[in-house]
Amino acid sequence: MIQIRNVVKTFEGFRALDGLTMSVEEGSIYGLVGPNGAGKSTILRHIIGAYRPDSGSILVDGQAVYENPSVKARIAAIPDDLYYFNSASTRDMMRFYRGLYPQFDARRYEALREAFPAVEERQPIRRLSKGMQKQSAFWLALCCNPQVLVLDEPVDGLDPVMRRQVWTLLMGDVAQRGTTVLVSSHNLRELEDVCDHVGILSRGKVLLERSLTDLQDNVVKLQAAFAEPEPPQLPADMNVLHTSQVGRVFTYIVRGNPAEIKTRMAAYSPILLEALPLTLEEIFIYELGGEDYAVRDIVL
């Protein structure tokens, strides 16, 4: 669906994207995560055709996006910093989008009024609160019936009830219309609930790109306590990423198959042994871990 190959982008000598390669499957929700300055917003702006890459390719359904109106007509975006015409209301922008997007659904616009009842649609958007502006943005974007929806920190500023409402609408479009959603967010707990695939960025490159299930099945958190005060020396091939201790309980973050790792650990006769799945936030921390986000062989 979305194929990005070896994209490089430089701004005044700063290499924002450094040979970035990633792919997003049709009808999936893809979470893009990474530290500040990793290149998340930059690659999103390439995908919607706002930036031209210095080199490399960005294809949607096999077609280049930049200066390609037919492809852009199938892509909608909600950036982190919203921008609308100064005096435009939500209803004004509806008329503008209706002329811009061939698939814009005016009947859905009327139907979605019930989903966003607090938005004053005739009030200039710039006078609305941040949360109301985000609601207006989702209202308009969903009515465009996009094939691809690109979101940068999409639910920032929304209250918990509206966050759930928005995600329910998005997942409904994925299930019923086959919409592909690409979302960048620092709220990893929220992404964990909705994403099929995750890409971890650092310094302009995708370090890791897998389904969320595969990520969680490949790293395990073990909590163990032993009869002796000192824990056993674990072999190097167990690939322990992190160790911590609280009282007599040791916590190990280990890369590998959870069942095999638990069996190996049981050989040391612990008096307590429990295997726990890692959250996306924990995976992010341990995949990137190290000073200054230095990524070692643990991500390969």
N, C-alpha and C positions, 0 to 999 in steps of 0.2 A: 504494500500500500504506500508507505512512505519509506523511500530508500535514500539514505545519506551516505556518501562515500568520500572519505579523505578531504573533508571540507577545511579550508584554511581561511582565516579572516584576521587581518592585521589593522589596527588603528594607531596611526602615528608611531609605528615601531613596536607597539604592544601586540603580541600574538594572542588574540582572544580565543580563537579556535585553532587547534594545532593538529590537523589531520583527523578530525572527528568523523567517526563512522558509527551509524546506528540504523536500525530498521524498526518500523512500527507496523504491526499486522492490522489488517482491516477489521473493524468492529471490535477493537480492543480499547481498554483504558490503560494508557502507558504513563507511568510516573517518572518524571525526570528530577533527580535529586542530586545535590552536590553543595559544597561550601560556597560562600559568597565569592564571586569573581571566577567561578568555574566555567562560565560560558553558557549558562542555561538560557538566559534571556536573549543572548546573541543568536543561539541556534534557533530559538523560536521565531525570531524576526526573519531569519533566513527561510524558515519553513513557510511563513505566510507571504514571502516574496517582498518584504520591505528592504532587505539587504541582498546585495549580490556577492557571492563568495569570491575570494581572490582566486581560488582553485578548488577543484572537487565538484561534485554534482549533488543536487537535491531534486529528487523526482517524486511526484505524487501520481500514482497509477501510470508510471513510466514516462510522465511528461515533466519537463522543467517548469518551475514555478515562476521564476523571475520574469517580469514583463509578459506574462501569459494570462490574459484576462479570463479565458475559459476555465483554467484551473483555479484561479483565485475566486471565481464565482462559486466554487464548491467548498471554500474554506472560510470559516468565521473565527474570530479571535476576540478574547477578552484580555487586554494587557493589564499589567500591575497598575500602571498609571493611565486611568481612563481619560479619553479626550473626545469631546463632542463640540459642535459649533456653539459659540458663546451663549446664544439665547435659545438654543434648541431644547424643546421638551421631549419626553419619551415618545409622545405621539408624532412630533415633527420628525424625529429620527426614524420612526416606523415608516413614514412616507418616503424618507430618503432611502432606507434599506430596501423598501419594496421596489424601487427603481433600480437598485444596484444588484440585488440578488434575484435571479429568475425564479428560484424555488421559494421565495418568501411567501409565507402562508398568512394572509390577513385574518382568516377565520381562527387560526391558532392564536394569533395575537389577542383577539377578543376572548378566547377561551382561557388564556393564561392570565388574564386580569385577576381571576380568582386566586391564582397561586401567589400573586404579588399585590395583595389588596392595599398595602400601606403606601405604595408608590403613587404619588400624585402625577398622573401622566401628562397633565397640561402645565405643570410647573417646570421652569428651566432646570435641566439636569444639574447644572453647576451650583444651583442653590439647595440641592438635596444633600442630606448627610452622606458620609462615605458609604455606609451600609445600604442606603437607599439607591445610591448611584450604582452599586454592584448589582442590586436587584434589577434595576432598569437595564443594565448591560446584559444580564442573563435572559431577561424577558425578550429583548430584541434579538439576541444571538440565537436562541432556540427557535424563533419564528423564521429564521433564515433557512432552516432545514439543511444545515451544512453536511457535507460528506465527511469533512474533517473539522473538528473544533479544537482550537489551540488556546490553552488557559495558562496564564502566568499569575501565580498566587491568587486563585480565583475566588476563594471564600473569605479572604482577609476582610475583616470589618463586618461580617455577617454574624448575627446572633445564632446560638445553637439550633434553635427551631428552624430558622431559615436555611442554615447550612444543610440540615438533613433534607429539607424540602428541595433544595437545588440539586443535591446529589441524587435524590430519588428521580427527579426529572431527567438528569443526565443519563443515569443507568437505564431508565426507560427508553430513551432514544437509542442507546447502544443496543439494547435487546430487540426493540421493535423496528428500528430504521437502519441498523447496522452502522451507526455513526462511529467514527474513530475519534477518540478523545486523547489528546496529548496534554498532560498537565504538569506544570512545574510548581512545587510547593515546598516550604520548609516544615509544614505540618505533616510529619511522617506518620504519625498515628492515624491521621485521617486517610492518607493515601493507602495505608495498609488495608483499610476496609473496602476500598473500591478498585484498586489497580490489579490488572492481570499481569503486567510486565513492569519491570523497573530497570532504569538505566542510571548508573552512578557516574557522575562527571567529576573530573578534577583537572584543572589547568588546561582546559580546552580539549580534553579527550574523554571518550567514554571508556571507563575502566572496567566496567562490569555491566552486562546486559543479559538478564535472565527473567524467566517467569518468577513471580513472587514465591510460588510454591517451591521451585527449585532452590531459590536462595535460602528459604527457611529449612529445607531438607538437607542442606549442605553444611550448616553450622549449628552447633548445639551448645546450650548452657547446662553444665553439670554442677550440681551442688552436692558436696560430699563431706562427711565427717569420719575421722579415723580414731581407732582406739589409742594410738600413740599421739603425743602432742605434735610431733613433726610429721608432715605429710610425706608420702612416698615420692621418690624421684621418678617422674614419668619419663618414658622414652621419647627421644626427639621426634620419632616418626608419628607420634600422636598429634603433632601440629597444634599445640596449645597456643592460642593467640593472646590470651590474657588470663591472669590469675589474681584473685583477691581473697581476702579473709575477713570474716566477722566472727569473733569468738573462736569456736571450734569448727565452724563451717567454712569450707573452702568453695569458692565458685570458680569454675574453669570454663572458658570459652574455647571450644575445640572445633576445628574444621574437619569434616568427614561425615560418614553415615552415622546418624544418632544411635541406632541399635548396636552397631559394631563397637562404637566408642564406649557405650554403657557396658557392654560385655567385657571389654578390655579393662575398664575401670573396676568392675566387680571382682576381678582377679586379685585386687589389693585388699579385699575383705573390709570394705568400709562399713561402719555401723549405720551410716545414712548415705543413700545414693538416689538422686532424683534428676531426671533429664527434663529440661524445659525448652520449648521453642523460643527462638529469639524474635523480638519485635523488629520491624523494619528500621526503627531508630537505632536499635542496638547493632543491627547488621551494618548500617551506615557508619556508625562510630568505629566498629572494629575492622571494617573493610578499609576505611580511610586512615585508621589509627596512626599514631606516630606523630612526632613533632612536626609542625608546619604542614600537616596533611601529607606527609611523605608516605607514599604507597609502596610497599615492598612486594615480595613474591606472593604474599597471601592473597592477592586479588587475581592472580593469573590462573 
